[in-house]
Amino acid sequence: KDTITGWILDIYYRTPGERPVITFMIKRTDGGIEYVEYYGMKPYCYLRYSSFADAERIMESLNGMSGVLGTQLVTKTEYGKKNIQIIKVFTDIPNRVGQLREAMLNIEGVMDWEEGDIPFAMRFIIDNGVECCRKMEMKIVKRFKGYSALDDIKDIKYLGSEFERIPLSSYTFDIEVMNDHVDTKPERDQILCIGATWGDGEGENKRMFALDDYAGPDIQKERRMLSAFIEHVNTINPDVINTYNGTLYDLVFLVQRCERLGLIFAIGRNKAPITYKQGQYGNKLRVPGRIHLDCLIPAKRDIGDLPHKTLKDVADYLGVLKHEERVELPYNKLHAFWRAGGIRREIIKMYCMDDVIATHKIANNAFMANMQALAYISHVTLPYAMTQTYGFINAHLLNKYLFDRNMIIPKKIKHKKESLEGAKVLEGHYGVYEDLECYDVKSMYPSIIVWDNLSFETLVDEGDVLKDTEVHITAGGKYRFKRARGENDLGILPSVCLILMKARDKYKKIYKSLSNTDPMFGIYEALSLTYKRLANT
C-alpha cells in the first residue's frame, strides 16, 4: 500500500452498478489532488417494533423486500434514558432508504423508522469519525484512471491535534454582460468581458478577457474569448474557484451561454464540465475536482450587522477595497459605455477587475481560514462549510454527539411556525448621567441553555411531580426542565453548548495573547470566531 499525507476536503458518493462508492477529494501536502474511493459503506436505517411483536419474523419479512441487503437486531439508547432493542436494516443504495422506510411500516409489528433521513455522505462521516480539513495519513491502493482505493477506514491516521490552514491555490473571476434589458438572459445577451486573478497575492496576477480583443463577427469573438478563458482556468489548475454570486448568476450564465454558442464550459479538473441542476431551494452546482467558494453565501450567513450584502458593501465593510478606492459605474449605463468605446469601454474593464480583486481578497483574506476552521471543528466537508446554514452544521454536530454515545438520532420534524414573543425592551430615560455601568452577558443564548439545562430530553412532562428545587422553570412557568447537579448531569443540548463555549474561550485566550502580526493569530482568531458562531446558533 502507498501512503499519502494531506487533508480531506470533500466527500461525496455515486452509485455505479447499484453499489454506493464513497469518493474522498484530498489535498496532498505535495500540492496535488488525490481521489480515493471506498466501497465498504452500506446505507441503513432503524425500525422500532412493538414489544408484543416477534423481531425474528419482522426481520424475515424485511429480508424478502427488494433492495434490502440484510437486517440486524441492535441495542440503542433513547437519549440516555433507557436501552431499547431496534432493527437495523441495510439497503443496496442510499436512495433505497427513503423509498423503503415508509413501505416497511406496513409490516405488522413495525411502529416507526429512525435515522432514515440523514444524507449518506454525512452518515459516512458520522459513522466512521472522518475529520475533514485535519491533516492525516492514508494508506491507499493505486487503481486505474487516476483513482486510488481505501481498503479499510482504519487506514486513516490523523496527525496532530491543532488546526492548520490548508494551502489551497485559488482562481477568482467576474463577468460583465450586455444589459440592454432589465434582466440578462444567456440565450440573448453577450458576455462583454471576464476579469480574472489567481494565486495567493493581492491580485498581482490578473488577466482581462474582453470581446474587443478578438477578431471576427461578434459571435465568433465571444466563442474565442470564452475558449481562451476556459483554457486559462485549466492551465492555472486551481484548487478553489472564487466568485461572488456565482452559484445563482456567473457560473450558471456561463454554462448556458456556452451551450448557446456550441461550447462546453469545462473548467473542472481534467477539463470536466460544470454540472448543475435547479432545485426547490436554488441551484445545485458543482465544479468537479475543485472547491467553489461563492463569497455571497458566507457573507449573508456570517456578516449579520451589514444590511446590504452587495460586493461593494462587503468589500468596504471588511476593508479589502474601500468605496473610494474603486472604480464606480452605474450598472444601468454599462451597455451605453460599451457601445461608446474608447475610455468608457476601458472603465467597464477596470470596474470588472475591481470586482475581481475585491472578491479575491474577501475569499482569501476574510473567508477561507474561517471556512476551513468550520469544517475542521464540525466535521463537515469544506463545500458544506461554505454553503450550509449553521443550523444544518449544528444538527450534524448534534448527530455526531448522539452517535458517539450510541443514542438514537431524532428525525427531522417539520413544525408549524409559531409567533414567538420577542425580548423585553425597556423604555429609555433621556438625560445626562454619570457613573454608568454597562453589562454584557457572555454568550447569552448558550449560557441560558446551559444554566437552565434546556434540552429535549430534560423537559419535564406535565404529569411528573418534582420539587421546585429539582427543576428550572422557564417561559413564565410554561415549561420545566430538570435541574443538573453538575456538568456530567447536563442534557444533550447544554453539553454540546458547553463544549463549544469552552473551546471558544480557549482559542480566544490564545489569539488575544498574540500580536496580530503573528502567523498563528489569524488561525486562532478564526477558530474562536467559528466556535462562537456555532454556540450562538
N, C-alpha and C positions, 0 to 999 in steps of 0.2 A: 504494500500500500504506500502511496505517496502521502506526504503531509504538507498541507498548505496553512499559512498563517494569515489572518485578516479579520474582517468584520462582516457579519451577516447584515445586508442592507434590506433585502426584501425576501418574502416567502410567498409563493403562490402555487396553485396546483392546476393540473389538466387531467383529462381522463381518456387517454388513448386506449382503445380496445377495452372500454368499460372497466378500466382499472385506474384508481387515483394515483397520480405521481406528484409528489411534492418537489418543487424546484427552489433551491436556495440561490439567491444572487449575492455573491461575496466579493467584496473589495479586498484584494490581496495586498499585503504590505509591500510587495514589489511594484505596485501600481496597476497591475492588471485586474481584470474582472473574471471570476470563475463561476460557472453554473454547475451546481451539484444536484443530482436527482436522488430522491429517497422513495422507496417503494413499500415501506413497512407499516404504513398507517392505514387503518381501516375506519371508515365512518361508523358512527354508532349513536344511539340514544338509549334512554332508560324507560322502562314501563313499571308503573305502580300496579299492584294487583291486590285484590281483596284477600283478607286474612282467611276467608272461607273457601278460597279458590285453590285448585291444585296447580302449583307452579310448573311441575313437570309437564302436565297436559297443555298448559298455555304455551310453554316453550316448544312443544311438539307441533302445535298449530302454527306458531311463528316460523319455525324452520321449514314449513311447507309453503311459505309465501315466496313468490318470485322476487328476487333481489335481496333476500335475507341470506347472509352467509353463515350465521350461527348465533347462538344465544348463550348466556352465562348468568348464573344466579350470583349476585354480589351483595355485599353489605355496605350501606352508605349511612352517614349521619345526617339527620334532618336539622341543620342549623345548630349543631352542637347539643341538641336536646336528647335525642334517642337514636339508637341504631335501628335501621329497618332493612328488610330483605327487598331487593329490587332486581328486575330482569334487565340485563344489558343486551341490546340487540345490535348486531353488526350487519351492515349492508354493503353492497358491492361498490357503489359510487356515492359521493356526497349528496347529490340531488335526491337520491332514493330515500334519505331520511325524511325530508319534507314531504315526499309523495306518500310514504307509508305510515307516518306517525298517526294520522287520523284514521286510516284504514285499520290499524292494529287495535284501535279502541273498540272495534266491533267484535273482537274475540271475547267470549264470555269469561268474566273474571278480571279483565283488564280495566283499571279505573282511570288512568291518566298517563300521559307521556311526560318525560322530563329531559332537559338538555338536548332537545331536538331542534333548537333554533340558534345554535352557536355556529358562526361561519367556520367552514372546515379548516382554513388556514389558521384561524385563531384557536380552534380546537387543538390543532397540531402543536402550536406554540405553548398552550397551557399544559397539555398532557406531557410534553417532553422537556419542559423547562428551558425552552430556547430563549436566548438572550440576544436580541438584535442590538447592533451598534456597540457590542462589547468585544474586545479583542479575544480571539480564540484560535486554537489549532484544530484542524480537522483532518482525519485520515480518510483518504479517498482512493477509489479505484478508477483509473482512467478508462474512458469509453470512447466511442466513435463520435464524430461530428462536433468535437469541442466540448462535449458534456462529460462530466465525471459522475460517479455514483458514491453514495454513502451507504455502507452495508449495515451499520449499527449506530444508533443515535448516541451510544456511549463513546463513539469515536470522536465526539466533540469535547474538547477540553478548553475551558475558559481561563484566560490569563489575567492576573492582577485583579484588584477589587475596586479600582477607581476608574472613572470615566476619562477618556482621552478623545479629543476631537479627531475625526477621521479625515485624512487628506483626500478630498474629492475634487476633481477638476470640473469646472463649470463653463457653460456657454449661455449667454443671455442675448435675446433678440426682441425686437418690436417691429411691427409693420404699420405702414400708413396706407390707407385705401382711398381711392377716389370716392368722394361723398357728395355727389350732385343731389342726392335724395336725402330724406330724413334718416333713413336707415341704409346700411350697406348690405349687399347680397352677393355671395360668391359667384352666382351664375351671371351677374351683370357687371359688377364693379371691379376695375383693375386694381392690383396691388402696385402702388407707385414706388415704394422703396422699402427695404428691410435693413435696419441697423443692427449690428452685432458687435459684441465684445466677448472676450474669453480670458481665462487664466485667473490667477489669484490677486492681481493688482487692482488698481483703481480705475481701470478702463484704458490702460496704455495700449493694449491690443484691441484694435477696433477696425471695422470694415463696413462700408456702406454699399449695399446692392441697390442700385437705382435704375429705373426704367430707361432713363435717357443715356445710360452708359452702354447700351447695346443697340446694334444696328437692325434694320428691317422694319416691317409693319409692327404696329403696337402689340398684336397678339404674339408675334414671333419674339419681340423684345421681352415680353413678360415670361415666355417659356424659357428663354435663355437666362434671364435674371433668376428665376426660381431654380433652374437646374444648377446654376452656379452656387446658389445659397445651399442647396441640398448637398452638393459635392463638398462645400466648405465645412459644413457641420460634420460630415463623415470623415473628413481629413483631420479635423481637430480632435474628433472622437472623445467627447467629454463624458464624464460620469453623470453630470446633472445638467438638465436644461432648465433655465430660469425664465419665467415670463411674468407678466402682470395681467391677470385675467385671461391667460392663455387657454384655460380649460373651457371657458364659455365663448371665447372670441378668436384670438390669434391662431391657435393651432387648428381649431375646427374650420376657420375660414381658409387657412392654407390647404388643409386636406381637401376641402370641397372645391376650391379654386383650381388646384392641381388636377383633380378629376375632370373639371370642365375643360382644361387645356390638354388633356391626354397625358398627364404626368402622374407619377406615384410619389406622394410625399413621404419618402423613405429616409427619415433621419434617426431611426433606431439603430442600435448597434448592429454591425454587419449589414447595414443598409436595409434593415427591416422597416416596413411601413408602419406608421402610427395606426393604432386601432381605437375606435371609439364607437359608443352607441348611446343614443339618447334614452335616458331612463326617467322614471317618475320624479326623481329628485335631482335631475340635472344630467350633464354628460359624464359618462364613464370613459375616461381617456387614458391610454397607456402608450408610452414611448418604449418599445421593447429594448431591454438591456440598458436603459438609462432611467434615472430618477427625474421626475418632473416636479419642480418647485414652482407652483403658481403663488406668487407672493401676496396676491389679493386675499387668498383663503386664510393664512395665518394673520394677516393684517386685520381682517374682520373679526377673527376669533380672539386675538391677543391684545389688540390696542383698543381698550374699552373707552378711553376718555377722548377719543377723536371722533367727532360726529360724522365726518365725511371721509371715506377711505379711498379717495382718488389717489393716483400715483403721485401727483404733485404734492398733495397734502401730507401723505405718509412720508415721502422723502424729506419734506420740510420739517415735519414733526420729529423724525429720527435724526435730523441734522446731517443727512448724507448728501443732500442737494437742496439748498435753501431756495425759496421762490425767487429772490433777487439774483441768484447765480445762474439761472437757466433761461433759455430762450422761450418766450411766450408766443403763442399763436392761437388766434380764435379758431376753434375747430371747424365751425361752420364756414370759414373762409378758406379752408385747405384746398378745395378744388379750384378756387379762383387763383390762389397763389401758385398752384402748379401750372395752370394754363398761362399765367403771366410770364413764366420762365425767368431766366436771369437770377438776380439776387433773391427774389421771392421763392423760387424753387429751392435755392440753397438754404433758405431759412427753414423750409419744411424738413430738409435733411438734418439740419442742426437740432431742430425740435425733436425729431425722431431719435437722434443719437443721445440727447439729454435724457429722454425716457429710458433708453437702454442703459446708460451709465447709472441712473437712479435705481433702476430695477436690480442691476448687478450689485450695487453697494448694499441695497436693502437685503438682498439674498445672502450675500457672503459676510457682511459685517453685522447684520442685525438678527437674521432668522436661522441660518444654517446651524450654528452652535446650539441654539435652543431646540431645534427640531431633532438633532442627534441626541441631545440630553433627554428629551421627552421619550424618544424610542428606547434609550438605554434604561431609563427609570421604569417605564410602564410595560416594557417587553412587547411593544407593538412594533410593526415594521416601520421603516423610515417613511415610506409613502403614506401610511396611516397616520403617523405623527404629523405629517404636513397637511393632511386633508380632513381628518376626522375631528369631531367635536370633543371637548373634554368630558362630556357625558358618556360618549362611546368609549373613550380611553379609560375612564374611571370604572365603567362597567367591566371592562376587560381585567383591570387590576383586581376588582372585587371577585370576579370569576376565578382568577388565579389563586387568590387568598382562600376561597372556599375549596377549590380542588386540592390544594396542598394540605388541607385539613380533612379531606375525604367527606366533605359536605356536599349535599345536592345543590347545584347551581339553579336558582329560581328562573323560571321562564319569563320572557318579556310579556308584560300585560299592558294593553292599551287602556289607559284611564281617560275618563271624560275630563275635559278641562274644567277646573273649578276656579271661581273667583276668590282669590286669597286677600285677606286684609293686609294692607301694607304696614310698614313700620310707623310707629307713632312719632309724629313731628311736633316738637314743642314750639310754641309761639315765641318769636323773638322779642326781646325787650331792648328797645332802641336807647342809645345813650353812650356816654363815655365812661368806661370803668377802669379801675386799677386793680392790681393783684389778681389777675385772671389765671386760672389753671385749666389746662387742656388735657383731656384724657382720650386715649385710643385703645380699643380692645384688640389685643394681638390675635390675629387670625380668628375673627369673631365667630364666623359660622362653624368652622370645625371645632372651635373651643366650646361652643354651646353643645354640639353633638357629643363631645367627649364628656363634658361636665354633667349633662343630663342623661348620658348613656342612651342616646336616641338611636334605635335600630329596630328593624322589622321584627326581630325575634325577642326583643326585650319589652315590646309593647304589652301591657297588662290587659287581659280581656276584662270586659265589664263585670262579669260574674265572679272574678277572682277577688278574694278578700285578703288584702295585705295592709299592714300598718303604714301610716304616713311616713314613718322613718325608713321604710323599705322601698319607697318609690319616689320618683321625681314627677311632679305634677306640672304639666305644660298647657299652653293654649287656654289659659283661664280655667283650668280644671277639666278640659275636654279629653285630654289624654294622660295616661300614667305609664311611666317606664320604670322598670326595675332598677333600683339603685346599685351601682357597682361597689364592691368592697375594696377594690384595688384595680390596678391595671390589668391583672390576669383575669379579672372578673368582668371586664368590659364586653359589650356586644360587638358584633362584627363590624358595623359601620364606624363606631368610635375607635375600634382597634386599628382599622386602616387609616383613619384620620390622624391618629396619634403617631403612627409610623411615618406618615408624610410630614407632619409638623416637626417631629424630632430631626428628620433628615434635613428639612429646610433650615432649622436653627443651626445645625452642624455646618452646612456649607455657607450660610450667611456669615457665621463667625469667622470662617476661614478667609472668604474673599474680602471681608472688612479689614482683616489684618494685613492684606497685601496692598502694594502700590498698584494703581491702575495701569502701570507700565509693565507689570509682571506678566509674563506669558500665560500664567495659570489663572490670572484674575478673571478673564472672560469666561473660562471654563467653569470655575466655581460660582460665578455670578449666574451663569445660565442654569446650573444645577439648582441653586437656591430659588431662582425665579420659577423654574419648572415645578419644583415641589410645592411652592406656594400656590401656583395656579391649580394644580391637581387637588390640593387640600381644600381650596376655597370654592371648588366647583360642586 
